[in-house]
Amino acid sequence: MSKKIVFKYNSKYPSVADLKRKAKCRIPKFAFDYLEGGCNEELNLARNENDFDDILLKPQYLHVAGDIDMSVNLFGRTYSAPFGISPIGLQGLMWPNAPEILAKAAAKHDIPYTLSTVSTSSIERIADVSDGKAWFQLYHPTEDRLRDDILRRLKDVECPVLVVLVDVPSFGLRYREIKSGLSMPPKMNIQNVLQAMVCPTWGIKTLQHGIPSFATLKPYMEKGLDLTQLGQFMNKTFTGKVNVEKVKAIRDIWKGPLVLKGVTTDEDMQAAIEVGADGVIVSNHGGRQIDAGESSIHSLIKLASNPIYKEKIKIMLDGGIRSGVDLGRAYAVGSDFNFMGRPFMYGVGALGDEGADHTITMFKAQLYQVMQQLTLENITQFPGRLIK
């Protein structure tokens, strides 16, 4: 008889939809819109989620299965579950101290948390609270000097995996951010202040942890920048397209696992392999960069169906996953690992310090149930249960 695992989490919030509803009530509208929004008419944002519905799985009820093992080996490390937490900028704006809450919970559950260059905690602080397990996503700076110093800091804390973001040659046109004042240069208006006043818990937590800032970038900023100057600094520091030569330069410096995030085409996949990347994360930036593109899951299906790619590089997914069922669907169509961003921010926004642990456990429970229902023992068996 196989051993059954019991997952304990807050039964009032058994789904991402439940967490999202609660978080929307606790996070000021301008911050929630920043988390939730996509670019232009947000069509690709919707496709990211909706296209999962077309992926169907088949059970084999008379198949005899043993104990379920959800662990995955990735870049020489074994993770307890086959998913991680995506990088999100300005996390501490959406919920105070969110990066530390998420990084601590990820380390506890032994899954990867990825810190963004433009998040609100520093490289060193997240390395400390995550026991050195956190990954880092690099927005490629305009100046090589700044790039090299960030890579030095990552080496000093023994960051296990470097993720280079390649899909931001320009910032997407995001109407919600323009209306709220969170586009560059950012500004707080009276409407935002009023929205914050009706979210007292968020306000109290913000007072406790301080006004959020780009903590990793502080050493490179002049002291006392106002919001307009901050916008100028960000535009100057991160204006510029990532190309093959820039990735090659990073590959020469960085000897650990190197992942390119934002790859969606054959051309970019071939380039990633040629420059010596160890993995790619197929992603359309959460529907925040190009509205006329295809969903992340459709891009992954095309790339993962090529056996040459699968032999040479890890193919991971970010975007649109909202349940353990979606995780199973992603593995069935060829993903090697999966990342989620918004669901974990919903969890923290809804439940505060307990939200990250809750959301990780919830996803584990959902995926475990799917594997039970399909009579699977491990993640590698999902492709055999795809209805093509």
C-alpha positions in Angstrom: 0.0 0.0 0.0 1.4 3.4 -1.0 1.9 6.0 1.7 -0.5 9.0 1.7 0.9 12.5 2.5 -1.3 15.1 4.3 -0.8 18.8 3.4 -1.9 21.3 6.0 -2.9 24.8 4.9 -5.7 27.3 5.6 -8.9 25.7 4.3 -10.6 29.1 3.7 -8.3 29.6 0.8 -7.9 26.4 -1.2 -7.3 28.0 -4.6 -5.5 30.9 -6.3 -8.8 32.5 -7.0 -9.6 32.6 -3.3 -6.2 34.2 -2.5 -6.6 36.7 -5.3 -10.0 37.9 -4.0 -8.7 38.3 -0.4 -5.5 40.0 -1.6 -7.4 42.5 -3.7 -9.2 43.7 -0.5 -5.9 44.2 1.4 -3.6 45.7 -1.2 -4.1 49.3 -2.3 -5.6 49.5 -5.8 -2.5 51.2 -7.4 -0.3 48.4 -6.1 -2.7 45.6 -7.0 -3.1 47.0 -10.5 0.7 47.0 -10.9 0.8 43.3 -9.9 -2.3 42.3 -11.9 -1.9 44.3 -15.1 -0.6 43.4 -18.6 0.3 45.6 -21.5 -2.1 47.3 -24.0 -5.5 45.6 -24.0 -4.2 42.7 -21.8 -5.2 40.0 -24.4 -2.0 38.0 -24.0 -2.4 38.2 -20.2 -5.7 36.3 -20.6 -4.2 33.9 -23.2 -1.5 32.9 -20.7 -4.2 31.4 -18.4 -6.9 30.4 -20.8 -4.7 28.3 -23.2 -4.1 25.8 -20.4 -7.7 24.7 -20.7 -7.0 23.0 -24.0 -4.5 20.6 -22.5 -6.2 17.4 -21.4 -4.9 14.6 -19.3 -5.9 10.9 -19.1 -6.0 8.7 -16.0 -5.2 5.0 -15.9 -7.3 3.9 -13.0 -6.3 0.2 -13.1 -2.6 1.0 -13.2 -0.8 0.0 -10.0 1.2 3.0 -8.6 3.6 3.2 -5.7 4.4 6.2 -3.5 4.3 9.7 -5.1 7.6 11.6 -5.4 7.3 15.2 -6.5 11.0 16.0 -6.3 13.0 17.2 -9.3 16.7 17.5 -9.9 17.7 20.7 -11.6 21.2 22.0 -12.2 22.7 19.5 -9.7 20.2 20.3 -6.9 17.2 18.3 -5.9 14.1 20.4 -5.1 11.2 19.0 -3.1 8.6 20.1 -5.6 8.7 20.8 -9.3 8.0 24.6 -9.2 9.5 27.8 -8.0 8.7 31.5 -7.3 9.2 33.9 -10.2 10.9 37.2 -9.9 8.7 40.3 -9.6 9.8 43.9 -9.4 8.7 46.2 -6.6 7.4 43.2 -4.5 7.6 45.2 -1.3 5.2 47.8 -2.7 2.6 45.2 -3.3 3.1 43.7 0.2 5.6 45.0 2.7 8.6 42.7 3.2 7.3 40.3 0.5 10.7 39.2 -0.9 11.9 38.1 2.5 8.6 36.3 3.3 8.8 34.4 0.0 12.5 33.7 0.1 12.2 32.2 3.7 9.3 30.0 2.8 10.9 28.8 -0.4 14.1 27.8 1.5 11.9 26.0 4.1 10.1 24.1 1.4 13.3 23.6 -0.6 12.0 25.2 -3.8 13.8 28.1 -5.7 12.9 31.7 -5.1 14.2 34.2 -7.7 15.0 37.7 -6.7 14.6 40.5 -9.3 17.2 43.2 -9.9 14.4 45.7 -9.3 12.8 44.0 -6.3 12.8 45.6 -2.9 15.3 43.5 -1.0 19.0 43.2 -1.6 21.1 40.4 -3.0 22.9 40.0 0.3 19.7 40.1 2.5 17.9 37.5 0.4 20.9 35.2 0.4 21.0 35.4 4.2 17.3 34.6 4.7 17.2 31.9 2.1 20.4 30.1 3.3 22.0 30.9 0.0 19.4 29.0 -2.1 17.8 32.0 -3.9 18.3 32.5 -7.6 18.8 36.0 -9.1 17.3 37.6 -12.2 19.4 40.2 -13.9 18.0 43.1 -15.8 21.1 43.7 -17.9 22.5 47.2 -17.1 23.7 49.6 -19.7 27.1 49.8 -18.2 29.4 46.8 -18.0 30.9 48.2 -14.8 27.5 47.8 -13.0 26.9 44.4 -14.5 30.3 43.1 -13.4 29.8 44.4 -9.8 26.4 42.7 -9.5 27.9 39.5 -10.7 30.7 39.9 -8.2 28.1 40.3 -5.4 26.3 37.2 -6.6 29.5 35.2 -6.5 30.3 36.5 -3.0 26.9 35.1 -1.7 27.3 31.9 -3.8 24.1 32.4 -5.7 23.2 29.0 -7.3 21.6 30.1 -10.5 21.8 33.3 -12.6 18.7 34.2 -14.7 19.3 36.8 -17.5 16.1 38.6 -18.6 16.1 39.0 -22.4 12.6 40.2 -23.2 12.7 43.9 -22.2 14.2 45.9 -25.1 11.7 48.5 -24.0 9.2 48.7 -21.2 5.7 47.5 -22.2 2.9 50.0 -22.6 0.9 49.2 -19.5 -2.2 51.4 -19.2 -3.0 50.5 -15.6 0.5 51.8 -14.5 0.2 54.9 -16.6 -3.2 55.7 -14.9 -1.9 55.0 -11.4 1.4 56.8 -11.8 3.6 53.7 -11.5 5.1 54.0 -14.9 8.6 55.7 -15.2 9.1 58.2 -13.7 6.9 57.0 -10.8 4.8 59.4 -8.8 2.4 59.2 -5.9 -0.9 61.2 -6.4 -3.7 62.0 -4.1 -5.8 59.1 -5.5 -3.0 56.6 -4.6 -2.8 58.1 -1.0 -6.6 57.6 -0.6 -6.3 54.0 -1.8 -3.6 53.3 0.7 -5.7 54.8 3.5 -8.4 52.2 3.1 -5.9 49.3 3.5 -4.8 49.8 7.1 -2.9 46.5 7.5 -0.8 47.3 4.4 -0.2 50.8 5.8 0.9 49.6 9.2 3.2 47.0 7.7 4.7 49.6 5.3 5.5 51.8 8.3 7.2 48.9 10.1 9.4 47.9 7.1 9.9 51.3 5.6 9.1 52.8 2.2 10.1 50.2 -0.5 13.1 51.0 -2.7 15.3 49.2 -5.2 17.5 47.7 -2.5 20.0 45.9 -4.8 20.6 49.0 -6.8 21.2 51.4 -3.8 25.0 51.2 -4.0 24.8 52.6 -7.5 22.4 55.5 -6.8 23.1 59.0 -5.6 21.6 59.7 -2.2 18.4 61.6 -1.9 17.0 60.9 -5.4 13.4 62.2 -5.8 10.9 60.2 -7.8 11.6 62.0 -11.0 15.4 61.5 -10.6 14.7 57.8 -9.8 12.9 57.4 -13.1 15.8 59.0 -14.9 18.2 56.7 -13.2 16.2 53.6 -14.1 15.8 54.6 -17.7 19.5 55.4 -18.0 20.7 52.3 -16.2 18.5 49.7 -17.9 17.9 51.1 -21.4 19.4 48.8 -24.0 18.6 45.5 -25.7 20.2 42.2 -24.5 21.9 40.5 -27.5 24.1 37.5 -28.1 27.3 39.4 -27.5 26.1 40.6 -24.1 25.1 37.1 -23.1 28.5 35.7 -24.2 30.2 38.3 -22.0 28.1 37.1 -19.0 28.8 33.5 -19.9 32.6 34.2 -19.8 32.3 35.7 -16.3 29.6 33.5 -14.7 30.7 29.9 -14.3 27.5 28.6 -12.6 24.2 27.6 -14.2 23.0 30.3 -16.6 19.4 30.6 -17.6 17.8 33.0 -20.2 14.3 34.1 -19.4 11.9 35.4 -22.1 12.8 32.9 -24.9 9.8 32.0 -27.0 11.1 31.3 -30.5 13.3 28.8 -32.3 15.7 31.6 -33.3 16.3 32.6 -29.6 16.4 29.0 -28.5 19.1 28.2 -31.0 21.0 31.3 -29.9 20.7 30.3 -26.2 22.2 26.9 -26.9 25.0 28.4 -29.0 26.1 30.8 -26.2 26.2 28.0 -23.7 23.1 28.7 -21.6 22.2 25.8 -19.3 18.5 26.5 -19.4 15.7 28.8 -20.7 12.5 30.0 -19.1 9.8 30.3 -21.8 8.0 33.4 -20.8 6.2 36.4 -22.2 6.8 38.5 -19.1 3.4 37.7 -17.6 1.7 39.3 -20.6 3.4 42.6 -19.8 5.5 43.2 -22.9 3.8 42.3 -26.2 0.0 41.9 -26.5 0.0 40.5 -30.0 2.2 37.5 -29.0 1.2 33.9 -28.1 0.8 32.5 -24.6 3.8 31.2 -22.8 2.4 27.6 -22.7 1.9 27.6 -26.5 5.5 28.8 -27.0 6.7 26.0 -24.7 4.7 23.3 -26.5 6.4 24.2 -29.8 9.9 24.4 -28.3 9.7 21.3 -26.1 8.5 19.2 -29.0 11.9 19.5 -30.6 14.0 16.6 -29.3 17.3 18.4 -30.2 16.5 21.2 -27.8 15.4 18.8 -25.0 18.8 17.0 -25.3 20.9 20.2 -25.0 19.1 22.5 -22.5 16.6 22.7 -19.7 13.3 24.1 -20.9 11.2 25.7 -18.2 8.0 27.7 -18.1 6.7 30.9 -16.5 3.3 32.3 -17.0 -0.4 31.4 -16.6 -0.1 28.6 -14.1 -2.9 28.9 -11.5 -3.3 25.4 -10.1 -1.7 22.0 -9.5 -3.6 20.8 -12.5 -1.9 23.5 -14.6 1.5 22.3 -13.3 0.6 18.8 -14.5 -0.5 20.1 -17.8 2.8 21.9 -18.3 4.9 18.8 -17.5 2.7 16.8 -19.8 3.6 19.0 -22.8 7.3 18.9 -22.0 8.3 21.5 -19.4 11.3 20.6 -17.2 10.3 23.0 -14.4 7.8 25.7 -13.8 7.6 29.1 -12.2 4.8 31.2 -10.8 4.8 34.9 -9.8 1.3 36.4 -9.2 -0.1 33.4 -7.3 2.5 33.8 -4.6 2.0 37.5 -4.3 -1.8 36.9 -4.0 -0.9 34.5 -1.1 1.3 37.0 0.7 -1.2 39.8 0.1 -4.1 37.7 1.4 -2.4 36.1 4.4 0.7 38.2 5.2 3.6 36.4 6.8 1.8 33.0 6.5 0.9 33.5 2.8 4.0 32.1 1.2 4.0 28.9 3.2 0.3 28.5 2.5 0.6 29.0 -1.2 3.5 26.6 -1.6 1.7 23.9 0.5 -1.5 24.5 -1.5 0.2 23.9 -4.8 1.9 20.8 -3.5 -1.4 19.5 -2.3 -3.1 20.2 -5.6 -0.3 18.6 -7.7 -0.2 15.6 -5.4 -3.9 15.0 -5.9 -3.6 15.2 -9.6 -0.8 12.6 -9.5 -3.0 10.4 -7.4 -5.9 10.8 -9.8 -3.8 9.9 -12.8 -1.9 7.1 -10.9 1.5 8.6 -11.3 4.6 8.0 -9.2 6.8 10.9 -10.4 6.8 14.0 -12.5 8.5 12.4 -15.5 5.4 10.2 -16.1 3.1 13.2 -17.0 3.9 13.2 -20.8 2.5 9.6 -21.0 -0.9 10.9 -19.8 -1.3 13.7 -22.3 -4.3 13.4 -24.6 -2.9 14.6 -27.9 
